[in-house]
Amino acid sequence: MSQEELRHGPGLKYSIREGLCLEQKPEPCGMVIFGASGDLAARKIFPSLQGLGQKGLLPENFFVLGLGRSPMDLAGLKSRLPGLPNLYYLQGDYTADSTYAALGSRLKELAAKHGTKGNVIFYLALPPGLFHDVTHQMGKVSLLDQTRGGWSRVVFEKPFGQDLASALSLAAEIRDHLQEPQVYRMDHYLGKDTVQNILMFRFANSIFEPIWNRTYIDHVQISVLEAEGVGRRAGYYDSSGVLRDMFQNHAMQLLALVAKEPPASFAADCVRDEKIKVFKALKPFDERGLAERVVLGQYRGYRDEPGVSAASQTPTYAAMRVEISNWRWEGVPFYLRSGKSLRKRHAEIAVIFKHVPHSLFSQLAPTHLDPNTLVFRIQPEEGVSLTIEAKKPGPKTCIGALTMDFDYAEAFGEHSPDAYERLLLDVMLGDQTLFPRQDALEETWRFIEPLLHASLPLRSYSPGDWGPEEADRMLESEGRSWRQP
Ligand SMILES: NC(=O)c1ccc[n+]([C@@H]2O[C@H](COP(=O)([O-])OP(=O)(O)OC[C@H]3O[C@@H](n4cnc5c(N)ncnc54)[C@H](OP(=O)(O)O)[C@@H]3O)[C@@H](O)[C@H]2O)c1
């Protein structure tokens, strides 16, 4: 791209000055992928490794060792990772001591062969029920011990527990064998460009922060809407539901990015410390009046999905009104909603500003004017839009809402890479900024867990709809409405 480029969108021109990039090359390392025959490996991990390889971002000295129970031969692994050199496969039972003994000697041999200095990433792309055992087994044979020469890091996939007690029990096992700087908990929403852009937007510009508070912001809406039903992951989903699958992790992380105070620096712990302060300021759910703050739903036909119990009470939709009790946000509702089998796949954070205090335009009350709205679109197309009121052309005084829209793909001429690419690179670089820390997990479980046990009615909604109508009423009762993307 030239130093400065002028691009044209429909009714829009914008220039992009070539920015500053932090150029970092990962140190030599190997990557062990537990569950290399699985769905996540095929859909996310392998394509992301290939993407990094094509961009020249993998370390020069690098190897991948797939591990699994399945008798997959090397050719099988190579067909899943075409173009990537230095691939190996090891077959073994995750609970057998012999697997870890074999893994240890294989790693020594590969480290010497590829000059990876003993640095190794263990990616647990396994059902979460195996996290305990695998961590324990690796710890037992000192695979996680950093004093043996070289670093070791472990990537855990969500879910990080089923509730606070199980999250604490997993944490205790992890702590026995790993230091927190070795632990990378994947929340792939944090790897998305727009999500990271929230921090740039808020803290690399001086015009937004002065209005980023209860004086100017009316409310915030965070929506993670999925068009698909539970599909192949019905078994997992039926024991989790939307509160565990979306709210305890992704939705809470998004909320923290919008609501947190400016960190003193971009260092991982500075950024993560500020999130904790937001989680600690969340107003707990109270049994009294809970039905006015939370709506749970299940789509019609969910109980007929293969793998779902016929009497399932698992919510596939939730909407909630969240409050943050601190100086910046007192009185500003954060409305969160997420669900499956909805009309559209769409995720966004919308910041809705207050109405003007007084309208100058005859016959127009302030509430006739659309409030300014700033939207961070997370998927499917990543971008940012700002809606302002503007005069329509012509001799009469006509006002209308004008939306200025910035689309990542259009502006930069390329689609954002998959979030896993960014996050895998960060693991190699040892940068934990975008990975939730244990204390964040505990605070978010503390906040969400009461909803798992609350006696709330389960509303039904039709597939392809926007969710239960009670969720609409929740906002209408406060004079607001959900945005319809
Ligand atoms: N798939 C996704 O879209 C997705 C999204 C977000 C998070 N995750 C998380 O990522 C992790 C992996 O997900 P996945 O969808 O890839 O899982 P998966 O396909 O069900 O399982 C991954 C691999 O684990 C091994 N495995 C499965 N069940 C096992 C069992 N009962 N005992 C021992 N080994 C077993 C299998 O490999 P071998 O038979 O070769 O050992 C399998 O190929 C999970 O923690 C999941 O929650 C997945």
PDBQT file of the ligand as one rigid body, heavy atoms in Angstrom, charges set to zero:
ROOT
HETATM    1  N1  LIG A 501     -15.003 -27.403  17.198  1.00  0.00    +0.000 N 
HETATM    2  C1  LIG A 501     -15.251 -26.155  17.506  1.00  0.00    +0.000 C 
HETATM    3  O1  LIG A 501     -15.828 -25.401  16.721  1.00  0.00    +0.000 OA
HETATM    4  C2  LIG A 501     -14.861 -25.587  18.847  1.00  0.00    +0.000 A 
HETATM    5  C3  LIG A 501     -15.132 -24.249  19.110  1.00  0.00    +0.000 A 
HETATM    6  C4  LIG A 501     -14.738 -23.705  20.335  1.00  0.00    +0.000 A 
HETATM    7  C5  LIG A 501     -14.098 -24.490  21.267  1.00  0.00    +0.000 A 
HETATM    8  N2  LIG A 501     -13.872 -25.796  20.986  1.00  0.00    +0.000 N 
HETATM    9  C6  LIG A 501     -13.189 -26.606  21.997  1.00  0.00    +0.000 C 
HETATM   10  O2  LIG A 501     -12.035 -27.188  21.406  1.00  0.00    +0.000 OA
HETATM   11  C7  LIG A 501     -11.812 -28.476  21.955  1.00  0.00    +0.000 C 
HETATM   12  C8  LIG A 501     -11.759 -29.501  20.833  1.00  0.00    +0.000 C 
HETATM   13  O3  LIG A 501     -12.967 -29.432  20.123  1.00  0.00    +0.000 OA
HETATM   14  P1  LIG A 501     -13.290 -30.387  18.880  1.00  0.00    +0.000 P 
HETATM   15  O4  LIG A 501     -14.591 -29.940  18.349  1.00  0.00    +0.000 OA
HETATM   16  O5  LIG A 501     -12.119 -30.472  17.982  1.00  0.00    +0.000 OA
HETATM   17  O6  LIG A 501     -13.511 -31.763  19.641  1.00  0.00    +0.000 OA
HETATM   18  P2  LIG A 501     -13.670 -33.221  18.995  1.00  0.00    +0.000 P 
HETATM   19  O7  LIG A 501     -13.538 -33.185  17.523  1.00  0.00    +0.000 OA
HETATM   20  O8  LIG A 501     -14.892 -33.821  19.604  1.00  0.00    +0.000 OA
HETATM   21  O9  LIG A 501     -12.447 -33.968  19.671  1.00  0.00    +0.000 OA
HETATM   22  C9  LIG A 501     -11.101 -33.674  19.367  1.00  0.00    +0.000 C 
HETATM   23  C10 LIG A 501     -10.287 -34.936  19.421  1.00  0.00    +0.000 C 
HETATM   24  O10 LIG A 501     -10.237 -35.372  20.761  1.00  0.00    +0.000 OA
HETATM   25  C11 LIG A 501     -10.217 -36.801  20.791  1.00  0.00    +0.000 C 
HETATM   26  N3  LIG A 501     -11.355 -37.256  21.598  1.00  0.00    +0.000 N 
HETATM   27  C12 LIG A 501     -12.645 -36.982  21.413  1.00  0.00    +0.000 A 
HETATM   28  N4  LIG A 501     -13.406 -37.558  22.354  1.00  0.00    +0.000 NA
HETATM   29  C13 LIG A 501     -12.556 -38.220  23.179  1.00  0.00    +0.000 A 
HETATM   30  C14 LIG A 501     -12.719 -38.974  24.354  1.00  0.00    +0.000 A 
HETATM   31  N5  LIG A 501     -13.914 -39.179  24.883  1.00  0.00    +0.000 N 
HETATM   32  N6  LIG A 501     -11.623 -39.478  24.925  1.00  0.00    +0.000 NA
HETATM   33  C15 LIG A 501     -10.412 -39.267  24.432  1.00  0.00    +0.000 A 
HETATM   34  N7  LIG A 501     -10.211 -38.531  23.301  1.00  0.00    +0.000 NA
HETATM   35  C16 LIG A 501     -11.250 -38.011  22.696  1.00  0.00    +0.000 A 
HETATM   36  C17 LIG A 501     -10.367 -37.263  19.367  1.00  0.00    +0.000 C 
HETATM   37  O11 LIG A 501      -9.082 -37.518  18.850  1.00  0.00    +0.000 OA
HETATM   38  P3  LIG A 501      -8.435 -38.966  18.839  1.00  0.00    +0.000 P 
HETATM   39  O12 LIG A 501      -9.571 -39.956  18.754  1.00  0.00    +0.000 OA
HETATM   40  O13 LIG A 501      -7.527 -39.003  17.665  1.00  0.00    +0.000 OA
HETATM   41  O14 LIG A 501      -7.736 -39.033  20.118  1.00  0.00    +0.000 OA
HETATM   42  C18 LIG A 501     -10.901 -36.085  18.642  1.00  0.00    +0.000 C 
HETATM   43  O15 LIG A 501     -10.522 -36.037  17.310  1.00  0.00    +0.000 OA
HETATM   44  C19 LIG A 501     -12.945 -28.696  22.962  1.00  0.00    +0.000 C 
HETATM   45  O16 LIG A 501     -12.489 -28.309  24.224  1.00  0.00    +0.000 OA
HETATM   46  C20 LIG A 501     -14.026 -27.763  22.485  1.00  0.00    +0.000 C 
HETATM   47  O17 LIG A 501     -14.886 -27.388  23.524  1.00  0.00    +0.000 OA
HETATM   48  C21 LIG A 501     -14.228 -26.366  19.796  1.00  0.00    +0.000 A 
ENDROOT
TORSDOF 0
